[in-house]
Amino acid sequence: MLSNLLEASGLTPGRDFVVQARSRDAEGRELIPDVVVHLPGGRAVVVDSKVSLTAFTAYAASEDADERHTQLRAHIDSVRRHVGELSAKQYDKRVEGVIGYVLMFIPSEAAYIAAVENDRLLATDA
């Protein structure tokens, strides 16, 4: 979905962005960001798209208020956990030319909105 979105935006694979570009960190561990988008001036932005929507799907499908609340909390926790995991990878320090932050792609606008509307600090913390 992310690759399709980038192509629909007029970007060309291999030239404007690379899917699963491989590099190594200082300790020799392989890093494989989902997408590296090349920007003018030799700069780049890493985009990661590994977000679980299992809890969000359960939240959206549930008709029970308590279950909806539980699943929404689980969804927010999942997004926060992913933010932490992504931050720990330090792509912003380990991929050449990367600007000072990494983008996390959530492939559902409704899932993103549900998370940030119900956890006001989520976007700021991320």
Phi and psi restraints in degrees (value plus and minus 20) as a CYANA .aco file:
   2 LEU   PHI     -83.1   -43.1
   2 LEU   PSI     -64.6   -24.6
   3 SER   PHI     -81.2   -41.2
   3 SER   PSI     -63.6   -23.6
   4 ASN   PHI     -81.9   -41.9
   4 ASN   PSI     -61.6   -21.6
   5 LEU   PHI     -82.7   -42.7
   5 LEU   PSI     -63.5   -23.5
   6 LEU   PHI     -84.2   -44.2
   6 LEU   PSI     -62.5   -22.5
   7 GLU   PHI     -84.9   -44.9
   7 GLU   PSI     -60.7   -20.7
   8 ALA   PHI     -84.9   -44.9
   8 ALA   PSI     -41.9    -1.9
   9 SER   PHI    -103.2   -63.2
   9 SER   PSI     -20.0    20.0
  10 GLY   PHI      76.8   116.8
  10 GLY   PSI     -14.1    25.9
  11 LEU   PHI    -107.7   -67.7
  11 LEU   PSI     127.0   167.0
  12 THR   PHI    -126.8   -86.8
  12 THR   PSI     106.0   146.0
  13 PRO   PHI     -79.7   -39.7
  13 PRO   PSI     120.0   160.0
  14 GLY   PHI      66.6   106.6
  14 GLY   PSI     -45.3    -5.3
  15 ARG   PHI    -128.4   -88.4
  15 ARG   PSI     -76.1   -36.1
  16 ASP   PHI    -111.8   -71.8
  16 ASP   PSI     -44.1    -4.1
  17 PHE   PHI    -172.9  -132.9
  17 PHE   PSI     134.9   174.9
  18 VAL   PHI    -146.4  -106.4
  18 VAL   PSI     109.6   149.6
  19 VAL   PHI    -109.0   -69.0
  19 VAL   PSI     109.0   149.0
  20 GLN   PHI      32.7    72.7
  20 GLN   PSI      31.2    71.2
  21 ALA   PHI     -85.5   -45.5
  21 ALA   PSI     115.4   155.4
  22 ARG   PHI    -122.2   -82.2
  22 ARG   PSI     117.9   157.9
  23 SER   PHI    -169.9  -129.9
  23 SER   PSI     155.3   195.3
  24 ARG   PHI    -143.6  -103.6
  24 ARG   PSI     125.0   165.0
  25 ASP   PHI    -105.3   -65.3
  25 ASP   PSI    -198.0  -158.0
  26 ALA   PHI     -81.9   -41.9
  26 ALA   PSI     -46.7    -6.7
  27 GLU   PHI    -108.5   -68.5
  27 GLU   PSI     -18.9    21.1
  28 GLY   PHI      68.4   108.4
  28 GLY   PSI     -17.0    23.0
  29 ARG   PHI     -95.4   -55.4
  29 ARG   PSI     120.8   160.8
  30 GLU   PHI     -95.7   -55.7
  30 GLU   PSI     113.6   153.6
  31 LEU   PHI    -132.8   -92.8
  31 LEU   PSI     112.9   152.9
  32 ILE   PHI    -152.9  -112.9
  32 ILE   PSI      60.9   100.9
  33 PRO   PHI     -85.7   -45.7
  33 PRO   PSI     128.5   168.5
  34 ASP   PHI     -78.8   -38.8
  34 ASP   PSI     -68.8   -28.8
  35 VAL   PHI    -164.6  -124.6
  35 VAL   PSI     118.2   158.2
  36 VAL   PHI    -136.0   -96.0
  36 VAL   PSI      97.6   137.6
  37 VAL   PHI    -116.4   -76.4
  37 VAL   PSI     105.4   145.4
  38 HIS   PHI    -104.1   -64.1
  38 HIS   PSI     111.4   151.4
  39 LEU   PHI    -131.4   -91.4
  39 LEU   PSI     143.5   183.5
  40 PRO   PHI     -79.1   -39.1
  40 PRO   PSI     133.6   173.6
  41 GLY   PHI      56.7    96.7
  41 GLY   PSI       1.4    41.4
  42 GLY   PHI      54.6    94.6
  42 GLY   PSI      -5.9    34.1
  43 ARG   PHI    -114.4   -74.4
  43 ARG   PSI     146.4   186.4
  44 ALA   PHI    -172.5  -132.5
  44 ALA   PSI     141.1   181.1
  45 VAL   PHI    -151.2  -111.2
  45 VAL   PSI     114.8   154.8
  46 VAL   PHI    -110.4   -70.4
  46 VAL   PSI     115.0   155.0
  47 VAL   PHI    -142.0  -102.0
  47 VAL   PSI     106.7   146.7
  48 ASP   PHI    -132.2   -92.2
  48 ASP   PSI     120.0   160.0
  49 SER   PHI    -150.1  -110.1
  49 SER   PSI       3.7    43.7
  50 LYS   PHI    -112.6   -72.6
  50 LYS   PSI      47.7    87.7
  51 VAL   PHI    -126.7   -86.7
  51 VAL   PSI     110.3   150.3
  52 SER   PHI    -101.9   -61.9
  52 SER   PSI     111.1   151.1
  53 LEU   PHI    -129.6   -89.6
  53 LEU   PSI      -4.5    35.5
  54 THR   PHI     -79.7   -39.7
  54 THR   PSI     -71.1   -31.1
  55 ALA   PHI     -87.0   -47.0
  55 ALA   PSI     -56.9   -16.9
  56 PHE   PHI     -84.6   -44.6
  56 PHE   PSI     -61.0   -21.0
  57 THR   PHI     -81.5   -41.5
  57 THR   PSI     -62.6   -22.6
  58 ALA   PHI     -85.2   -45.2
  58 ALA   PSI     -60.1   -20.1
  59 TYR   PHI     -79.8   -39.8
  59 TYR   PSI     -68.3   -28.3
  60 ALA   PHI     -87.5   -47.5
  60 ALA   PSI     -50.3   -10.3
  61 ALA   PHI    -107.2   -67.2
  61 ALA   PSI     -38.4     1.6
  62 SER   PHI     -96.5   -56.5
  62 SER   PSI     121.1   161.1
  63 GLU   PHI    -124.2   -84.2
  63 GLU   PSI     -28.6    11.4
  64 ASP   PHI    -110.4   -70.4
  64 ASP   PSI     105.6   145.6
  65 ALA   PHI     -79.9   -39.9
  65 ALA   PSI     -62.6   -22.6
  66 ASP   PHI     -85.5   -45.5
  66 ASP   PSI     -62.2   -22.2
  67 GLU   PHI     -85.5   -45.5
  67 GLU   PSI     -60.4   -20.4
  68 ARG   PHI     -79.3   -39.3
  68 ARG   PSI     -65.4   -25.4
  69 HIS   PHI     -81.7   -41.7
  69 HIS   PSI     -65.7   -25.7
  70 THR   PHI     -80.6   -40.6
  70 THR   PSI     -65.8   -25.8
  71 GLN   PHI     -90.1   -50.1
  71 GLN   PSI     -55.1   -15.1
  72 LEU   PHI     -84.4   -44.4
  72 LEU   PSI     -64.2   -24.2
  73 ARG   PHI     -81.0   -41.0
  73 ARG   PSI     -61.5   -21.5
  74 ALA   PHI     -83.6   -43.6
  74 ALA   PSI     -58.6   -18.6
  75 HIS   PHI     -83.9   -43.9
  75 HIS   PSI     -67.5   -27.5
  76 ILE   PHI     -81.5   -41.5
  76 ILE   PSI     -64.1   -24.1
  77 ASP   PHI     -80.2   -40.2
  77 ASP   PSI     -59.5   -19.5
  78 SER   PHI     -83.4   -43.4
  78 SER   PSI     -64.0   -24.0
  79 VAL   PHI     -84.2   -44.2
  79 VAL   PSI     -65.2   -25.2
  80 ARG   PHI     -81.7   -41.7
  80 ARG   PSI     -61.7   -21.7
  81 ARG   PHI     -81.3   -41.3
  81 ARG   PSI     -61.9   -21.9
  82 HIS   PHI     -86.6   -46.6
  82 HIS   PSI     -58.7   -18.7
  83 VAL   PHI     -78.2   -38.2
  83 VAL   PSI     -65.2   -25.2
  84 GLY   PHI     -83.1   -43.1
  84 GLY   PSI     -64.2   -24.2
  85 GLU   PHI     -83.2   -43.2
  85 GLU   PSI     -61.7   -21.7
  86 LEU   PHI     -86.4   -46.4
  86 LEU   PSI     -61.9   -21.9
  87 SER   PHI     -81.5   -41.5
  87 SER   PSI     -59.8   -19.8
  88 ALA   PHI     -83.8   -43.8
  88 ALA   PSI     -44.9    -4.9
  89 LYS   PHI     -91.5   -51.5
  89 LYS   PSI     -40.8    -0.8
  90 GLN   PHI      31.0    71.0
  90 GLN   PSI      22.5    62.5
  91 TYR   PHI     -75.7   -35.7
  91 TYR   PSI     -53.3   -13.3
  92 ASP   PHI     -83.9   -43.9
  92 ASP   PSI     -38.4     1.6
  93 LYS   PHI    -127.3   -87.3
  93 LYS   PSI     -32.7     7.3
  94 ARG   PHI    -134.8   -94.8
  94 ARG   PSI     -31.7     8.3
  95 VAL   PHI    -128.1   -88.1
  95 VAL   PSI     105.2   145.2
  96 GLU   PHI     -77.2   -37.2
  96 GLU   PSI     110.5   150.5
  97 GLY   PHI      61.1   101.1
  97 GLY   PSI     -19.5    20.5
  98 VAL   PHI     -88.7   -48.7
  98 VAL   PSI     115.7   155.7
  99 ILE   PHI     -87.0   -47.0
  99 ILE   PSI     156.6   196.6
 100 GLY   PHI     -92.2   -52.2
 100 GLY   PSI      -8.5    31.5
 101 TYR   PHI    -173.5  -133.5
 101 TYR   PSI     147.7   187.7
 102 VAL   PHI    -140.5  -100.5
 102 VAL   PSI     120.2   160.2
 103 LEU   PHI    -113.7   -73.7
 103 LEU   PSI     117.5   157.5
 104 MET   PHI    -128.2   -88.2
 104 MET   PSI      96.0   136.0
 105 PHE   PHI    -106.5   -66.5
 105 PHE   PSI     102.8   142.8
 106 ILE   PHI    -128.5   -88.5
 106 ILE   PSI      95.0   135.0
 107 PRO   PHI     -96.8   -56.8
 107 PRO   PSI       4.1    44.1
 108 SER   PHI    -169.6  -129.6
 108 SER   PSI      96.2   136.2
 109 GLU   PHI     -80.4   -40.4
 109 GLU   PSI     -59.6   -19.6
 110 ALA   PHI     -81.7   -41.7
 110 ALA   PSI     -59.3   -19.3
 111 ALA   PHI     -86.7   -46.7
 111 ALA   PSI     -61.3   -21.3
 112 TYR   PHI     -82.7   -42.7
 112 TYR   PSI     -69.3   -29.3
 113 ILE   PHI     -81.8   -41.8
 113 ILE   PSI     -63.5   -23.5
 114 ALA   PHI     -78.7   -38.7
 114 ALA   PSI     -61.4   -21.4
 115 ALA   PHI     -87.9   -47.9
 115 ALA   PSI     -70.1   -30.1
 116 VAL   PHI     -96.0   -56.0
 116 VAL   PSI     -47.5    -7.5
 117 GLU   PHI     -94.5   -54.5
 117 GLU   PSI     -46.2    -6.2
 118 ASN   PHI    -123.5   -83.5
 118 ASN   PSI     -19.7    20.3
 119 ASP   PHI    -162.8  -122.8
 119 ASP   PSI      68.2   108.2
 120 ARG   PHI     -79.3   -39.3
 120 ARG   PSI     -41.2    -1.2
 121 LEU   PHI    -114.0   -74.0
 121 LEU   PSI     -26.5    13.5
 122 LEU   PHI     -76.9   -36.9
 122 LEU   PSI     -72.1   -32.1
 123 ALA   PHI     -83.9   -43.9
 123 ALA   PSI     -60.8   -20.8
 124 THR   PHI     -86.7   -46.7
 124 THR   PSI     -64.2   -24.2
 125 ASP   PHI     -82.6   -42.6
 125 ASP   PSI     -60.2   -20.2
